[in-house]
Amino acid sequence: MNKLIHALILMVIAGTAGAAEREQSVCYGTTAKGRLEKAWQLPGSGNNFTVYSRAGVAAGRNYVHSSVYAVVLDAYQSLQQNFPDKRYVYGETGRERGGLFRPHKTHQNGLSVDFFVPVVDQGGRSVPLPITPLNKLGYDIEFSKDGRFQQYKIDFEAMAAHLLALKKAADLNGVKIWRVIFDNDLQALLFRTSQGKELRAQLLFSKKKPWVRHDEHYHVDFIVPCKE
């Protein structure tokens, strides 16, 4: 039994050392024109989150810069502790080597992440957004101006909590958040939440009308030092 315990301890130490020695990413250029080296692939699921599509994972569409990886997972861990009943879904991020990432205009250097809006069902339960190939893996879902889609309603409180968790995790990891892109009309509802005032003070929300509506997801761009 002692030998077994000793072996398990050695395995844990080896695994920890391997994670610590994992190479950090190197980004080049900008989110709109760039590339990425030594990218990290986000996990497909966790205790309180899931990826938008397993096919997207298989196709390698959920790679990010190592620093962004840490921020995303640290934020989810914080939410799990403070809001254990909330469920989240993240969308597309980028390719392993960055570069052109159609149909997106950015997502090229590992610093862009799409997050699908958290929703509640008719019973008020937090559930993942229903994403299928029929709605273009979630990106073709259209919410009304009051944040409704079929029997689902955007959970603006959960969204606000997530954005602030990202900001806190970014600060702790030495990362900055450049901007959040979200539908202008729905921004007004987000700012009416209990944490709306803090959101406006802590994060920059784009006021430009995006080329696609960004109502079913919010796009977050991060800042880390990149090479030209």
N, C-alpha and C positions, 0 to 999 in steps of 0.2 A: 504493500500500500504506500509506504514511504517513497519507494522508487517511482510509483505512478504519479504521486503528487509532485515530486521533484521534476519529472519529465514534463508535466503540465506547466509548471512554473517557467521552465526553460522555453517552452513553446510560446507562452505569453510574452516573455522578454524578447524573444526573437521577432515576434510579430510587431511589437512596439518599436523595436529598433528599426525594422524595415520601413514602417510608416514614417518614422522620423527622418530616415535617409532618403525618402522619396524626393526626386528632383522638383524644384519649383519651376513654374511655367515662365516663359519669356514671351511677352507680347510685342508686336510691331505695329506701327502706324496707328490708325484710328478705328473706331467701331465701324465706320463706313468704308474704310480702305485699309486693310491690314491683314495680319496673319498671326499664327500662334505656334509656339513650340512647347513640347512637354505638357500638353493639355491634360487635365484631369476630368474623368467622366463622372457625372453625378450619379448617385445610386437611383435605381428605378423606383424605390419606395422606402418609407421609414414608418415610424410609429404613427405619425400624423400627416404624412404627405405621400403623394404618388406622382409619377411622371404622367404626362398627358397621353403617351402612347408607347407600348412596348415595341411596336414597329419602329418608332422614332429612335428608340434606344439601339435596336439592332442595326439601324441605318447610321448610327453614330451622330445623331443630331442633338446630343445633350452634353457636349464637352464645354468646359469653361477654364479660365485661368485658375491656377491653384489657390490664389488669394480669394477669388470669388467663390470657389468651392467651399472654403472655410466659412465665409460669411453666410452663404445660403444654408448650410447645415447647422451652424451655430444658431441662426435665427429660428429654424424649425425646432431645435432642441429647447430653446427658450420658450417658444410657444407651447410646446408639449408640457412644460412644467406649469405655465401660467394659465393656459387655456386648453386643457387636455381633451375637451370634447369637440374641438374645431378640427376640420379636415381641409387640407390644402392640396392644390395641384399645380405643378410647374410645367411650363411649356417648352418651346424650343430655345436653345441657347447658342449653339454653333458647332462647327465641325472640329475634328481633332487637330487639324492644321490651320484652322481658320479659313480666311478667304471668302470668296463669293458664296452666299448662303441664300439661295432663292427659296421662297419669293421675298425674303426680307431685304431691306436696303442696308441694314447694319449687321450686327452679330458677327463681325469678321475677325475680331482679335481676342475673343474670350471674355469680354467685359460686358456683354449684354445678356439679359435673362428675361424671358417672358413668364409671367405668373398668371394663371387663370384665376378669375375672381372667385373667392369662396362664396358658397351659396347655402341657403337653407331651403328645405322642402316645405310642403304645406303644413306639416306638423311642427315646423320650427326647428327641425333637426339639421345639424350641419352635415352636409353630404357632398361628395365630389360632383363637379359639374358633369352632366352626361355627355361624354365625348365619344364620337363614333366616326367611322369613315364617311357616313352620310352627311355629317356637318363639317367636313374637312378637318377632322380631328380637333373639333372645338372652335376653330378659327372662323367658321361660318355662322356661328351662333349670334343672334342679334337680340340684344336686350332693349327694352323700352326705355324711355327717358326717366321713368321712375324705378328702373333697375329690375325689371321682371322679364322672365322668359319661361313660357309655359307655366308649370307649377312651381318654378324656382324663383327665388328672390336673392339678389346680391346681399351678402352679409357684410355691410359696410364697416361694422364694428370689428369684425374679424380681419377685414382687409387693412384697416387702420392699425390694428395690433401687429399685423405682419410687417407692414412698412416700417413701423417704429422699431420692431425687432431687427429688421435688416439694418437700419441706421445704427442701432446700438452695436450689433455684431460687426459692422463695418468699422466703427470707431475702435473697437477692441482689437481688430486685426490690421489696423493701420491702412484701411481702405476708405476711399471717399465715394459717395454716391453723387454722380453728376446730375442726373435728372430722372424723373418719372413721367412716362407718357401714358395718359389715361384720358378717356373721352371727356371733353370739356363740360358737357351737361352733367355727367355723372360725378365729376369732381365736386360739384356743388353739394351733392348728397353726401359724399365722403367727408367733406369739411363740416357737415352738420353733426357728425358723430361726437361722442364724448371726448375723443382725442383729436378732433379736427383742428383745433387751434394749434396744438403742438405739431401736428403734421405740417401745417403751413409754415411754421417757424423752423422746422428741422430739415425739410426737404424742398427741392425745387421741382415744381410741376410745370411741364411744358404747356404753354398757352397757345402754341401753334396748332392749327387743325392738321392732324396727321393724315398721311396719304390713305390709310385705312382707319376705320373708326376707333379701334382700341377700346371697345366696350366690354368684350368678353374676357379681355386680359389687360394687364398693366405691364408695360415694358420698363425695365430698370437698367440704366447704364451706370457702370461703376468706373472709378478712376484708380489706376495703379500706374507706376512709372513704366512706360513702354519705350522701346527703341524705335528710331525713325525707320 
